[in-house]
Each structure stands twice: as structure tokens, then as C-alpha cells.
Amino acid sequence: MSEQNHAPQVEEQPITEAELSELLQIRRDRLQKMKDEGRNPFEITTFDRNSSATEVVEKFEEYEGKQVSVAGRIMSWRNMGKATFMDLHDHTGKIQLYIKIDAIGEATYEALGEWDIGDIIGVTGEVFRTRRGEVSIKAEQMTLLSKSLRPLPSKWHGLKDTDLRFRQRYVDLIVNPEVKRNFVIRSKFIKFMRNYLDNMNYIEVETPVLNTIAGGASARPFITHHNTLDLDMYMRIATELPLKRLIVGGMDRVYEIGRIFRNEGMDPKHNPEFTSVELYQAYADFHDMMDIAEGIISGAAKEILGTYEVEWMGEKIDLTPGWRRLSMVDAVKEYVGIDFGAISDDAEAVAAAEAIGVELAEAAEKTWGNALYACFDQRVEEKLIQPTFITMYPVEVSPLTKRSPKDARLTERFELFICHSELANAYSELNDPIDQRERFMKQVEQRERGDDETEMLDEDFLNALEYGMPPTGGMGIGVDRTVMLLTGNDSIREVILFPTMKPLAE
């Protein structure tokens, strides 16, 4: 078979292995012919561009009749008798090329026979509008800059196999250019967040990814080995404890945007490697953190999308500032009908939870706080659609959080839920080293009972607290989930350029 490069690659059925092998050989033969004749495109080191496709199209009145140089990938090719049309895609969009032999010369026109859809080219020519009204470039000079040795996916409407899209993101971005929007928004969100915190006089810092203790969260870590020290180390599961050490050291406002690693399950909301921002502010509490979370997320939506209204997971979400703030006790009372505020006995609380089919984790103690949290986790979280801060978590599930002065069973903590997804977690940080040690020991006991996701005992962190940490507010925001919200994507893999994938079987 011979590859037809003078028409769009439209095929109703995927090509067979034998056909693909032949197409690959055709392209390699064309490249070898060019090399043999001293026209190796890979020897070209640069091309001087002065315009982009989208700029020329959107500012046609400024460019009409002027000569421009653009570069990009050939995405379609149509022979129309005396003229040839190509669609060229660059990093901004697409523009049509109009090619005639008398304009580019016979030698170049003949060389087009060695070019293919997917090749990267540079073009210089005059901007005009065709009789059909399409802004185009009348080619005067054309240069092959890189040879594509693999044909693009056979279905012209794009690569639709989601597994293959994530494995070969580079092909996904080529044939599904709308995917790029997700990552442009991601970049803009991170930039907005940095600017927001920088303007509040926060300092961006970097803390270790490898640690001798996995702390700051309840999660199973990845374990690696340092050969020189002959020491097992943990990929960080949070940046919390190093950042709070900096608060002790007098850096009153710090944040870090970085990768976190948790050796846990994978689903539409979870990837083993993800991005978070953690921030800590001395002389602040969890109420201040709520204001910051609301300001960052609603502000980003307004600046990046131009609206507070977004659609996510089939729901219309209103991010207009003034989000609901609801204690966990009140949330369970409202959505489940159990008033834990009127219950003081552990056994009564556990019985109330079990009466509605809520089960406590096997390793969890049968306490009022664990019963309250189980009811929330299993019956309430799924019902939280509009932005809602759930506050005042039980002390059993908040080992790093300051107790409530009004109720010692609860802590000054919140989680932010939007469309039954947790986007942020924040505390009034526990700064009492004696209380902190007791909480850590409870976690150690739970770990010994078989819960390998509980906190490890961090003696150095306790040592830091003993030097004195001021009252502090701290928060973590999931960057990936927030970008899912802003882009309207239901899967975390759509907003991570290279998500974790199981290797293909040999």
C-alpha cells in the first residue's frame, strides 16, 4: 500500500498492524531519500517565526497583505487541481496555507511529495482571505523542519481511547487540541495562587521530598532506600511538619506548592502522585484559612474564567464569595437526623451510628468522635454540592489540630467540600507539645492495631514545638482537584499531564 499524503487521514476503521508497518516504512524511506540527497530535515536547527496562527487570524486587518513566517504541524492536506491547501497547527491554533507551484517554485512543489500529515514545517508568505472568507497564508517559501515517522491516529476526529490518550499525552495534545485548555488553566491557577499569597506577604519555600519519617497526614507512604546511608526513606505524604518547623523558626508566613506521594488506590479523584499547596500563617486560625481558601478559588474562577458559575460533575456550582460554613455536628443533624450535640456517652454515640447502618473502622476506638466522623463520612459528604466549609472535627481524626476551647472533643479544623469532593483541609494548628505527644501516641497505638495510614511519631517535630510555636493557621489545597473544578473535568487524569499508568503487558 502507499500512504496518501494529499488528503486528510480519514479512515472508518483503525489500520491493521501490517498496514501500520508499511506506513512506517514508507515514511522512513522518504526520510532516507532526503538524507541521501543532502536534504536531511533534522539538520535544521532553527526557524525564524514572527507570527502565530491565531494572531494572524484574529488580527487579519493588521496582517492583510503583509508577509509573515509561521511554523507548526501539517494536520490536513487537500489537492484542488492547480492549488494545494494545508491546515497548519501551531501552539496557538490553526491557519490555512494556500500553495501554488508558481509561488513556491517547482523544486519545492515536487518535494511536497515526500512530506506527510504530521510533519513540522516552516512557512513564509502573504496573508490574504480566500473567496470563501478563510484567512490564509499564500506560501512563498516552505521548509521541512521535522519528519513525522508515525502517522497520526486514523480517526480524523481525534484520539478517543482514554487509556491511550493518557499514555501518549503528546499524541493527545496533537489531535485533541482542546485538551491543552486544561493545562493552560492549570498554569494560570497556580500563577494566580502564587500572586495571591505573595501579595499577602507569604514566602514560597521548598522542603524535602525524601524523609526519614512520613508525617503530616494519614496516608500510606512510598518507601525507597538511600544506598550511601543504608537507610530506608519515605517519599513525602505532606509538607506540613517541615513548614511548621519554619513557623517555629520565625518565618511567619510560608507556603509550598509541590508534589505529594501516597501509596494508595487510584480512582477519578486520586493519583499516587499529586500536587498540593500548603500554607501556614503565624497569629492566625482556621477562620483566616477559610477566607484565604474562598479568596483563592473564587478569585481564580473570576479571573481565569470570567465567572463564578461553573459546571462540574453534572452540577452547576456557584463560587460567588460567601460560602456556607457548617459544623460537623450540625451537618450530621441536618442531613442524617442524629444530634450528636445532645449525646455525651461514647456507647450511645456508637449505637446511634450503628442504628443507621454506619460502621466504624476496625482499628478505630468506639468513641463519640469516631462515631460522629463515621456518620459524616458515610452519610453526609456525598450530599455536599455547593461550596461548604465543614468545621469542628473530632480530635480522634485531627492529630495535629488545636482543640476547641468550647468542646475538648472537637478541634478547630475545616475541610472544604464542593460537589462531594474535598478541596481543602485546614486547622488552627496544635502548638502544645505535651498535647501533641499524647495525640501522636494515640496514633502509634492505632498503627500497632493495624492501621498503617496513621501518623508516625516525629520526635524532632515535638522538639521544635518545645521551643515554642505561635498560634498558627495552616491549610492544604488540592491543586489537581481545584483544576478539575475550574476545567469541568470529572477525572484527575484529565488535569495531570502524565498520570500514573499501569505498564502495558509485554
NUTOR-391966 format. One record per residue (C-alpha): residue in three letters; x, y, z. Coordinates in steps of 0.2 Angstrom, whole numbers, plus 5000, padded with zeros to 4 digits. Layout:
N
AlaXYZ...
END
This chain:
506
Met500050005000Ser500650184998Glu500250325010Gln499050455003Asn499850615010His498750734999Ala497150715009Pro496650715027Gln496950545035Val495150495037Glu494850305040Glu493250225047Gln494250085054Pro495950085063Ile497350025052Thr498049845055Glu499749805061Ala500349765044Glu499649925037Leu500450025050Ser502149935047Glu502049985029Leu501650165033Leu503050175045Gln504250105031Ile503650225018Arg503950375029Arg505750305034Asp506050285015Arg505550465012Leu506750525025Gln508150415019Lys507950485001Met508050665008Lys509650625018Asp510450535003Glu510150694993Gly510850815007Arg509150875012Asn509050805030Pro507750905039Phe508450855056Glu510050955052Ile509051115053Thr509251205070Thr508151355070Phe506751445060Asp506351625062Arg504551645066Asn503751825068Ser501951775070Ser500751645076Ala499251565068Thr497951635080Glu498751805080Val498651815061Val496851755060Glu496151865074Lys497152025069Phe496851995050Glu496552185047Glu498352215053Tyr499152075044Glu498252085027Gly499452095013Lys500952085024Gln502251945024Val502351835039Ser503351675045Val502451545055Ala502951365059Gly501951215065Arg501251045061Ile500350995045Met498650925051Ser497750915034Trp498150915016Arg496950945001Asn497450954982Met496251054972Gly496951044955Lys498051194952Ala498251234971Thr498551144987Phe497851185004Met498651135021Asp498051165038Leu499551215049His499351205068Asp500551295080His500451315099Thr499051445097Gly497951365084Lys497751335066Ile497951435049Gln497651385031Leu499051385019Tyr498751415000Ile500151334990Lys500451364971Ile501951294961Asp502251464953Ala502451544970Ile503551424979Gly504451354964Glu504451184955Ala505851104966Thr504951144982Tyr503251094975Glu504050924970Ala504750904987Leu503050904994Gly502850734988Glu504050675002Trp503050765015Asp501650695026Ile500250745038Gly501150765055Asp502750845048Ile503351005055Ile503651145043Gly504051325042Val503151445030Thr503451625024Gly502051705014Glu500751845012Val499251855022Phe497551855012Arg495751805013Thr495151675001Arg493551694991Arg492651585004Gly493251705018Glu494551605026Val496151695032Ser497651605024Ile499451625020Lys499951625002Ala501551525003Glu503151594995Gln504451485005Met504151315013Thr505451225024Leu505351045031Leu505951065049Ser505550895056Lys504950725048Ser503550635057Leu503950455056Arg502250395063Pro500550435056Leu499350525067Pro497850425074Ser496750355059Lys495150435065Trp495250625060His494050675074Gly495450635086Leu496150515098Lys494750445109Asp495450295118Thr495650375135Asp496950245141Leu498050285125Arg497750475127Phe498550475145Arg499950355140Gln500350465125Arg499950635130Tyr500950705116Val499850625103Asp498350685113Leu498850865113Ile499250855094Val497550785088Asn496450845103Pro497051025104Glu495651075116Val496450965129Lys497851105130Arg496551215138Asn496551115154Phe498451145156Val498351325152Ile497051345165Arg498151245177Ser499651355174Lys498551515176Phe497851445193Ile499551415200Lys500151585195Phe498551665202Met498851575219Arg500651625220Asn500251805216Tyr498851795229Leu499951735243Asp501451835238Asn500351995239Met499951935257Asn501751935261Tyr501951745261Ile503651675257Glu503751525245Val504951395251Glu505551215247Thr505551075259Pro506250895257Val505350765246Leu506350625255Asn506150605273Thr506650485287Ile504850495294Ala503250505284Gly502150635293Gly500950775292Ala499550665285Ser498650495287Ala499250405272Arg500250255266Pro501950315260Phe503150255246Ile504750185253Thr506450195245His508250165250His509750285252Asn511250175247Thr512650285255Leu511750305272Asp511050125270Leu509350195276Asp507550175271Met506750345267Tyr504950395263Met504350505249Arg503350645257Ile501550625260Ala501350805266Thr502350965268Glu501551005284Leu502850965298Pro504351045289Leu503351205286Lys502851215304Arg504651205309Leu504951365299Ile503551445309Val504451405325Gly506051475317Gly505151645314Met504651635296Asp502851695300Arg502051665283Val502651525272Tyr501951415258Glu502551275246Ile501751215230Gly502451045226Arg502250855223Ile501550745236Phe501650555235Arg500450425243Asn500450245240Glu498550225239Gly497250175227Met496850265211Asp495150325205Pro494450485196Lys494950595211His496650505216Asn498350485208Pro499850425218Glu500750575213Phe499850745215Thr500150925218Ser499651025233Val499951195241Glu500151205260Leu500251375269Tyr500551425287Gln500251595295Ala500851645312Tyr499551735323Ala498051665313Asp496751525315Phe495651415304His494451565301Asp495851655292Met496251505282Met494351495276Asp494451675270Ile496051635260Ala495351475253Glu493751565247Gly494851705240Ile495951595230Ile494751485222Ser493351605219Gly494651745214Ala495451625202Ala493751575194Lys493351755191Glu495051805184Ile495351655173Leu493551605168Gly492751775169Thr491351705180Tyr490951625197Glu489751505189Val490551335184Glu489951165179Trp490751015187Met490150835188Gly488450875181Glu488151005194Lys488051195192Ile489251265205Asp489151445212Leu490851505218Thr490251685222Pro491051735239Gly490051705255Trp490251515256Arg489251415269Arg490151375285Leu489351225294Ser490051125310Met490150935308Val488850915322Asp487651025313Ala487950945296Val487550775303Lys486050835312Glu485450925296Tyr485750785284Val485650625295Gly484550675309Ile485650625323Asp486050765336Phe487750725342Gly487750885352Ala486450805363Ile487450645366Ser488850645378Asp489150455380Asp490350355369Ala489250195369Glu487650305365Ala488550385350Val489150225343Ala487450145345Ala486650295336Ala487850275321Glu487650085320Ala485750115321Ile485850195303Gly487050075296Val488650175299Glu490150065303Leu491750125312Ala493450075305Glu494049915313Ala495650005321Ala494650155327Glu494150165345Lys492250165349Thr492150345354Trp490950485352Gly492150575340Asn492450425329Ala490550395328Leu490250575323Tyr491550575310Ala490950405303Cys489150475301Phe489850625292Asp491050525281Gln489750395276Arg488150495275Val488450675273Glu489950715262Glu489150645247Lys487750775248Leu488850925249Ile488651005232Gln488851195233Pro490451265242Thr490351215260Phe491651235274Ile491351085287Thr492151145303Met492551075321Tyr493150895318Pro493350765331Val495050765340Glu495250575335Val495450615317Ser496350785319Pro498050735327Leu498950905323Thr497451025327Lys497151135341Arg495651085352Ser494151195353Pro494051295369Lys492151265369Asp492251075367Ala493850975370Arg493150835360Leu493250945344Thr494651035335Glu494751195326Arg494851115309Phe493851135292Glu493851045276Leu493151125260Phe491851025250Ile491251065233Cys490250935223His490550805237Ser492450825234Glu493750885247Leu494751035240Ala495551105256Asn495951045274Ala496451175287Tyr496751195306Ser497151305320Glu498751215322Leu499151125338Asn500651215346Asp500551125363Pro502051005363Ile501350895378Asp499650885369Gln500450845353Arg501450705360Glu499950625368Arg499050635351Phe500550555342Met500550415355Lys498750385351Gln499150375333Val500550255337Glu499350145346Gln498150145331Arg499650095320Glu500049955331Arg498249895329Gly498549885311Asp498150055303Asp499650095293Glu499050255287Thr499150345304Glu500450475309Met502150415314Leu503050485330Asp504150635325Glu505250675339Asp506150815330Phe504450905327Leu504050885345Asn505750955349Ala505351105338Leu503651135347Glu504551135364Tyr505551295358Gly503851375356Met502651395340Pro501551545340Pro499651525337Thr499651475319Gly498351445305Gly498851315292Met497951245276Gly498251125261Ile497351145245Gly497251015232Val497851095216Asp497350955204Arg495550945211Thr495351135210Val495951125192Met494650995189Leu493351115196Leu493951255185Thr494051155169Gly492451055172Asn493350885172Asp492750735181Ser494450635181Ile496050695189Arg496950615174Glu496250745163Val497250885173Ile498850795176Leu499950795160Phe500750625163Pro499650525176Thr500250365184Met499850215172Lys500050035174Pro501349975161Leu500649885146Ala500949695146Glu502349635135
END
